[in-house]
Amino acid sequence: MNANAAFSSSASSILSLLTPTRVETDVAARNRSELFAEIGAMFAREGLIAKPLIDALEVREKLGSTALGQGVAIPHGRIKNLAQARAAFLRTQSPINFDAPDKKPVDLFFVLLVPENATEQHLQLLSELAQLISDRALCSDLRAAADDATVFALLQNYNLSQGTGIGKT
């Protein structure tokens, strides 16, 4: 198996963690606290308890911002008693300050929750997310998408091995 095939195969694992109910494109959050509350509510609708999720995201942010620049962030956390990793995508109505390295506000949020002891999986999924969001064309499409269903389809149909990536031509 060549490296691209292996990477493409592993990339599908992050995208397979998304469900249509975990994609929201009209999030009214005006700050980090409101965003985390929305994330907690999203996962609470699936039966998870919101407070530990929010706490884990806040603890991680205190270590350093999960914003990567270009208006994108990957809030993530390790969750006690979580059976399997879960991912979500949120797009805010207006960009919010997230202490990004380029000082630009963030409007695209890829959220990752992993079981407390899933260190290797956590790092692999974060790596896959970083590769996914490095595609400027994809981020532009995600910003322009009309609704949740369109964003979900864009992400499910994305082939990471053919992405352009930031700084690539």
C-alpha atoms as one frame of an Amber mdcrd trajectory, in Angstrom:
protein
   0.000   0.000   0.000   1.451   3.383  -0.927   1.651   6.240   1.561  -1.185
   8.214  -0.031  -3.498   5.209   0.042  -2.687   4.609   3.690  -3.239   8.263
   4.551  -6.450   8.441   2.551  -7.698   5.343   4.318  -6.854   6.718   7.752
  -8.351  10.101   6.878 -11.704   8.498   6.343 -11.665   7.534  10.027 -11.977
  11.167  11.147 -14.736  11.806   8.630 -16.549   8.640   9.668 -16.868  10.066
  13.184 -19.137  12.842  11.901 -22.878  12.379  11.733 -25.489  14.705  10.214
 -26.664  15.636  13.729 -23.141  16.783  14.592 -22.916  19.379  11.835 -24.267
  22.862  12.558 -23.797  25.840  10.245 -25.793  28.564  11.963 -24.268  28.712
  15.432 -24.985  32.017  17.172 -22.090  31.756  19.675 -20.367  35.100  20.253
 -17.480  33.783  22.338 -15.668  30.635  23.443 -17.986  29.964  26.409 -21.101
  30.141  24.245 -19.469  27.918  21.626 -18.537  25.288  24.219 -22.079  25.424
  25.626 -23.413  24.736  22.120 -20.987  21.832  21.718 -22.087  20.448  25.079
 -25.747  20.733  24.079 -25.046  19.022  20.750 -23.501  15.993  22.422 -26.092
  16.022  25.238 -28.739  15.345  22.585 -26.881  12.045  22.062 -27.037  11.171
  25.736 -23.660  12.481  26.888 -23.433  14.775  29.892 -22.555  18.281  28.732
 -20.595  19.610  31.736 -17.660  17.149  31.595 -17.340  17.784  27.854 -17.312
  21.540  28.306 -14.848  21.223  31.196 -12.496  19.063  29.089 -12.592  21.573
  26.224 -11.913  24.463  28.602  -9.018  22.625  30.283  -7.447  21.974  26.884
  -7.839  25.615  25.807  -6.067  26.757  28.986  -3.009  24.824  27.797  -3.024
  26.869  24.594  -5.457  27.842  21.920  -6.631  25.123  19.551  -7.050  27.730
  16.820  -4.740  27.036  13.899  -5.186  30.239  11.927  -7.073  30.953   8.716
 -10.316  31.118  10.745 -10.170  27.459  11.831  -9.900  25.767  15.240  -9.925
  22.197  16.516 -11.316  22.227  20.054 -10.643  18.779  21.485 -10.594  16.920
  24.744 -10.214  13.600  26.465 -13.449  12.444  28.042 -13.674  10.028  30.968
 -15.983   7.055  30.287 -16.431   7.932  26.601 -16.690   4.630  24.734 -15.511
   5.862  21.331 -14.198   8.985  19.650 -16.696  11.479  18.270 -16.350  14.472
  15.990 -18.479  17.492  15.159 -18.327  20.507  12.879 -19.719  23.930  13.759
 -19.718  27.136  11.742 -20.524  30.292  13.638 -22.712  33.045  12.199 -19.886
  35.488  12.881 -16.219  34.719  13.558 -15.216  34.787  17.226 -11.943  35.511
  18.995 -10.172  32.232  19.715  -6.606  33.449  20.301  -5.481  32.241  16.880
  -1.766  32.488  16.035  -2.593  34.757  13.069  -4.812  36.904  15.344  -7.812
  36.321  13.020 -11.192  35.362  14.491 -12.472  31.820  13.928 -15.682  30.649
  12.284 -14.936  26.990  11.438 -14.698  24.578  14.365 -13.882  20.895  14.060
 -14.512  19.312  17.452 -12.916  16.067  18.566 -13.761  14.108  21.703 -11.774
  10.980  22.514 -11.788   8.456  25.353  -9.562   9.474  28.237  -6.861   6.868
  27.521  -6.918   6.982  23.695  -3.614   8.827  23.306  -2.475   7.322  20.007
  -5.939   7.589  18.446  -6.244  11.175  19.693  -2.979  12.206  18.060  -3.788
  10.427  14.791  -7.239  12.022  14.557  -5.793  15.475  15.298  -3.224  14.949
  12.569  -5.949  13.959  10.113  -8.009  17.012  11.050  -5.004  19.284  10.574
  -4.481  17.863   7.089  -8.177  18.204   6.251  -8.443  21.836   7.282  -5.206
  22.801   5.576  -7.145  22.663   2.307  -8.104  26.302   1.670 -10.577  25.359
  -1.069 -12.411  23.021   1.306 -12.554  25.707   4.006 -13.904  28.162   1.453
 -16.548  25.632   0.410 -17.467  25.012   4.053 -17.942  28.756   4.569 -20.075
  29.083   1.431 -22.235  26.000   2.039 -25.891  26.879   2.426 -26.821  24.446
   5.188 -25.868  21.574   7.479 -26.637  18.896   4.871 -24.382  20.544   2.293
 -21.492  20.761   4.765 -21.974  17.128   5.789 -21.944  16.058   2.126 -18.804
  18.122   1.429 -16.980  16.469   4.301 -18.185  12.955   3.542 -17.184  13.261
  -0.104 -13.806  14.850   0.580 -10.748  12.887  -0.516  -7.880  14.019   1.681
  -5.209  12.532  -0.567  -6.250  14.943  -3.346  -6.561  18.072  -1.201  -4.439
  21.078  -2.087  -3.457  22.178   1.423  -2.331  25.570   2.700   0.766  26.733
   0.914   0.471  24.134  -1.829  -0.308  24.899  -5.420
